[in-house]
Amino acid sequence: MTETRAKLIIIGDSAFAEIAYEYFTHDSPHQVVAFAVEEAYRKRDQLFDLPVVPLEGLERRYAPAAHGFFCATAYTQANTLRERLYGEAKRKGYTPVSYASSRAFVWRNCRVGEHSFIFEQNVIQPFVTIGRNVVLWSGNHIGHHSTIGDHCFVSSHVVVSGFCAVGDHCFLGVNATLANNVTVGNRCIIGAGAIVLGNVPDDRVVVGLWKKGQA
């Protein structure tokens, strides 16, 4: 008996879209059937022998009721591009799809929001909450009782310790470390290798060491 796989449209045709295609094809119950790009940015007609079609009018080619979607754009414009395209596809009636690698560790009582992508070797401990439209690249540690807000991008080998809270629209760079009980505000950029020992207000860029009481 042939297994029926759920049909999926990937929004985007960048490197992330190519990577998402590999993971969904070889480590998920989904079958990628097309890529969709806004017409002004569409530079090719095919990718992996699949059509690359305009996002505008997508619902006339692929019935929303029969297809899910994943928006494979990275942290462009502080994640607002991915947020906008995700919202647009939902308004068209498509169902957002999440991916969690079979090689990731996600504890049973974690809450993961829709349209999230969790790469291999992530460790997500008990009582963690991951928001909507979040990307966790490979090898991160998200400590117990911590929260990652909506529309965030967490690069590789980031350590978020226990009881931390990361706001919406944040970017955490490679090898960044958050100590226990730290709160990071909305729209923050935590640079590669940064060490965060205290709370970070909204709209801050953190490079190097961020100490308690720093404003």
C-alpha positions in Angstrom: 0.0 0.0 0.0 1.5 3.4 -1.0 1.7 6.0 1.7 -0.1 9.2 1.0 2.0 12.2 1.9 0.6 15.6 2.8 1.2 18.2 0.0 3.4 21.2 0.9 4.3 24.4 -0.8 7.5 26.1 0.2 7.4 29.9 0.0 10.9 31.1 -1.1 13.6 29.7 -3.3 16.7 30.8 -1.4 19.3 28.5 0.3 16.9 28.1 3.2 14.2 27.0 0.8 16.5 24.4 -0.6 17.4 23.1 2.9 13.8 23.0 3.9 13.0 21.0 0.8 15.6 18.4 1.9 14.3 18.1 5.4 10.6 18.0 4.5 11.3 15.4 1.7 13.5 13.1 3.6 12.5 13.5 7.3 8.8 14.4 7.4 5.4 13.1 6.2 5.1 15.9 3.7 5.6 16.0 -0.1 6.9 19.3 -1.5 5.0 20.0 -4.7 6.0 23.6 -5.6 7.9 26.7 -4.5 6.2 30.1 -4.5 7.9 33.5 -4.7 6.6 37.0 -5.1 6.6 37.8 -8.8 8.9 40.8 -8.5 11.6 38.5 -7.0 11.0 35.3 -9.1 14.1 34.6 -11.1 13.5 31.0 -12.2 10.7 28.7 -13.2 11.9 25.5 -11.6 13.9 24.2 -8.5 14.6 20.5 -8.0 12.3 19.8 -11.0 9.4 21.5 -9.2 7.7 24.6 -10.4 8.6 28.0 -8.9 5.3 30.0 -9.2 4.2 33.5 -8.3 2.9 33.8 -4.8 0.3 36.2 -6.2 -2.6 34.1 -7.3 -1.1 30.9 -5.8 -4.6 29.8 -4.7 -5.7 29.5 -8.3 -3.0 26.9 -9.0 -3.0 25.0 -5.7 -6.1 24.6 -3.7 -5.6 25.9 -0.1 -7.7 23.2 1.4 -5.4 20.5 -0.1 -1.9 22.1 0.6 0.1 23.2 3.6 2.9 25.8 3.4 6.2 26.7 5.0 7.8 30.1 4.5 11.5 29.4 4.2 13.0 32.9 4.6 15.6 33.5 7.3 15.9 36.6 9.5 15.6 39.3 6.8 14.2 42.6 8.1 14.3 41.4 11.7 12.1 38.4 10.7 9.3 40.6 9.5 9.6 39.3 5.9 8.9 35.8 7.1 6.1 37.1 9.3 4.5 38.9 6.4 4.6 36.0 4.0 3.4 33.6 6.7 0.5 35.9 7.4 -0.3 36.3 3.7 -0.3 32.5 3.1 -2.6 32.0 6.1 -5.0 34.6 4.7 -5.2 32.7 1.5 -6.4 29.7 3.4 -3.3 27.6 3.5 -2.4 25.6 6.6 1.0 26.5 8.2 3.3 23.5 8.6 6.0 23.0 11.2 9.1 20.8 11.1 11.1 19.2 13.9 14.1 17.1 13.0 13.9 13.4 14.1 17.4 14.1 15.5 16.2 16.9 17.8 15.4 16.4 21.4 12.0 18.0 22.3 10.7 17.1 25.7 7.1 15.9 25.8 5.6 18.9 27.6 7.2 21.6 25.5 4.7 23.9 23.6 5.8 24.7 20.1 3.9 27.3 18.0 2.8 26.8 14.5 5.0 27.3 11.5 8.3 26.6 13.4 11.4 24.8 12.1 13.6 22.9 14.5 16.9 21.6 13.1 18.9 18.6 14.3 20.7 18.5 17.6 18.5 21.0 19.3 17.8 20.2 22.9 14.5 21.7 24.2 14.1 20.9 27.8 10.9 20.5 29.9 8.3 23.3 30.3 9.7 25.3 27.4 7.4 27.4 25.2 8.4 28.2 21.6 6.3 30.8 19.8 4.9 31.0 16.3 7.1 31.3 13.2 10.3 30.5 15.0 13.5 29.0 13.4 15.9 27.1 15.6 19.0 26.3 13.5 21.1 23.3 14.5 22.7 22.5 17.9 20.9 24.9 20.3 20.1 24.4 24.0 16.8 25.8 25.2 16.7 25.4 29.0 13.8 24.4 31.1 11.0 26.8 31.8 12.2 29.3 29.1 10.1 31.0 26.5 11.0 32.1 22.9 8.6 34.6 21.5 7.0 34.8 18.1 8.9 35.4 14.8 12.4 34.7 16.2 15.5 33.2 14.6 18.0 31.3 16.8 21.3 30.5 15.1 23.5 27.5 15.8 24.9 26.5 19.2 23.1 29.1 21.2 22.6 28.4 24.9 19.4 29.8 26.5 19.6 28.8 30.2 16.7 28.1 32.5 13.8 30.5 33.2 14.7 32.9 30.4 12.3 34.9 28.3 13.1 36.0 24.8 10.7 38.5 23.2 9.2 38.7 19.7 11.2 39.4 16.5 14.6 38.6 18.1 17.8 37.3 16.5 20.3 35.2 18.5 23.6 34.8 16.8 25.9 31.8 16.7 27.3 30.8 20.1 25.4 33.4 22.1 24.8 32.5 25.7 21.9 33.7 28.0 22.4 33.1 31.7 19.6 31.8 34.0 16.6 34.1 34.6 17.4 36.6 31.9 14.7 38.5 29.9 15.4 39.8 26.4 13.0 42.3 25.1 11.3 42.5 21.7 13.2 43.2 18.5 16.6 42.6 20.0 19.8 41.4 18.2 22.1 39.2 20.3 25.4 39.1 18.4 27.5 36.0 17.8 29.4 34.9 20.9 27.6 37.4 23.1 27.2 36.6 26.8 24.1 38.0 28.4 24.1 38.1 32.2 21.3 40.6 32.7 18.0 41.7 31.3 18.0 43.4 27.9 15.5 46.1 27.0 13.6 46.3 23.7 15.3 47.2 20.5 18.9 46.6 21.7 21.9 45.2 19.9 24.1 43.2 22.2 27.8 42.6 21.4 30.2 41.0 23.7 29.3 41.0 27.4 26.0 42.4 28.7 26.0 42.7 32.4 23.2 43.0 35.0 21.9 46.5 35.4 23.2 47.6 32.0 20.8 49.9 30.1 
